Amino acid sequence: MAKESSRVTLHMVCSLDGFIAKEDRDVSWMNPQHHYPEGIELSEDYIAGFLQSIDCYVMGSRTYEHAIELGWPYRDKPVYVFTKRKLNTDKESVVFLNGPLEEATHSIKKKHENIWMVGGSALTSEFLRLNLVNHIVITIAPVILGEGIPFFDSVGREISLELADHMVFKNGMVELNYRVTP
C-alpha cells in the first residue's frame, strides 16, 4: 500500500517561452547572473535544506544521461530512471524501470514520500495524462530561447491547477508551485 502522504512533484526549470533546453540540449542559460534585490538568495544552506527534503528522483533516460554529462547532482539519493533502452550505471542509487508507469509509480510511492520528477517532457506529459502528479513546480529563468525542447509534450487534456506558493530569487528566476486539482 502506498504511503498516505506520498506525493509526486513534477519540477523543471524552463525559459519564459516554455523550453527546458535548447535543441542541442544546452542548459547554460539556467544560471542567470541578474540581480533582483527583493528576491531570495540561493545560498548553499538554502539549497542543501531543500535537497534534503527530497526522498527520491524520477526521470527519463535522456534526462539521466544529461545529468551524468553535467556531473550528477543527485549524489546518493535514490533515482528511478524510466527507459525502454538497456542502460548501465556505476551508481548504486540508480534503478532502471521498464513497464507500466502506474505500477512502477505505485511501487516507488510505497518506499518514498517526497518524490520529485525532473524530466523529460515526454515522460512528464505521460505522468500528467495518467494523473500521477500531485504538484507542479516550474522555475522560470529570465530568458526567451525562441526554440528548443518544450517543457510539456502533448498532454492531450486540460488539467486544472491551484497556485500553492511562489518565490522570486535574487538571480531573477521565479518559482511557481501548483497543486494539481481533481
N, C-alpha and C positions, 0 to 999 in steps of 0.2 A: 504494500500500500504506500502511495506517495506521501511524503511529509505534508501535513496540513498547510504549513506556511511556505512550502516551496514555491518559488516564482522564477519565471524566465524573463529576463530583461534583454531586449534587443538594443545594442548600443553600437553606434558608429559615428565617426567624425565625417562630416561632409562639407562641401563648398556651399555657398549660398544658393547656387543653382542645382544642388542635389546630387553632386558626384562624390564618390568615395575615393576615387583615384583617377589619375589621368589615364589615357588609353594604354600607355606603356607601363602602367601600374605605379608610376611615381607618386609619392605622397609627401614630398619635401615641403609642400605648401601647408602642411598641417602644423607647422611650428611658426606661427606668425610672430613678428617682432614688434607689433603695435603696442601702444600703451594707453589703456583706459583706466585713469586713476581711481575711479569708484569701484572697480572690479575686485574680485577675489584673487589673491596671489596663489599661484600653483606652486607652493613650496614643497620641498622633499617630504616634510611631515604630513602635509595635507594629502599628497599623492599616496604615501605609504599607508596612511589610515584608511583611505578609500579602497586601495587594493586589498588590504587585509579583510575587508568586509565581504569580498567575493569568494565563494566556495569553489567554483569551477568555471571553465570557459567552454563554449561550444562554437565550432566554426566549420566551414567547408574546407576542402583540400587545398584550394588555391590560396585562401587566407592563411592556412597553416604553412604552406611553402613560402609565402611572402613574409610571414612572421619570422621564419628561420633566416631568410635573407636579411631582415632588419635587425637581427640579434636576439631573438626570442625573449620578449618582455615578460613572459608568464612564469618564469622561474620554475618552481617545483609544484605549482598548483595543478590539479587535475585538468586536463584538456581533452575534450572529446571531439574528434575530427570525423565528420560525415564525408565518406568518399566511396566511389564505385571503383576506384583505381587501387592497385596494390602499391602501398607506400611503406617505407621503412623509417624507423626513427631510432635515435640513440637516447631518447628521453623516456625515462621510466614513467613519467606522469602522463604520457600521451596514450590515448586509446583510440584506435580506428574503428568506426562503426559503419556498417552497411546493412540496410534493411529499412523497414517501415519507420518513419520518423516518430509516429505516435508511440510505438512500443519502446524505441530507444530513449525517447524523452521521458517516458514514464519510469523507465529503469534509472535514468540519471536523477530524476526527482526523488527516488527512494533513498538516494545516497547524499544528496546535496539540497540545501535550502536556497541559497542565493546564486542562481545560475545566470551567467552573462554570455549572450550570443554576440559574437563580434564580426560576423561576416561569413560569406559574401552575399551579394544581392540575390542570387537565385535561391540560396538556402533560407535566407531570412524571409523572402517572399513566400516560400513554401510553408515555413513555420506560421506565418500570418494566415495563410489560406486555411491551415488546419487548426486554427485557434490555440496554438501552443505558446503564445506570447502574452504575458501579463502587463509588461511595461515596455515602453519605447523611450530611450534616451538618445536624443540627437544633439550632438555638439557641432555647431555651425562655425566654420572658420571664416574669417573676413576676406573671402576671395571668391571671384566668379571664374570658373575654369572654362566655361563655354562648351566643353565636351569632355567625355571620359566615361568611366564605369558608373552607372546610376546607383543610387542608394537602394532603390527597390527595383526589382524585376517586376513584371506584371503580377500584381496581387490578385486581380480578377474579381474583386468585390470591394464594396465600401466598408470601411472599418471606422467606427466612432472612437474618438479618443477624448480623454478628460485631462486637462492640464493639472498636474500634481505639484510641480515645482519648476523653478527656473533659476539659473545662475548666470552671472556675467563675470568673466575673468579679465584680469588686467591686460592679457595679451589680445583682447578684442574678441575672443571666442564667446559664444553664447550657448548655454546648455538648456535644452527644453526636455522636461521629464513628463511623460504622458502615461496615464493608466489606460489600458485597453478596456473599453466598456462593452458589456454584453449586447 
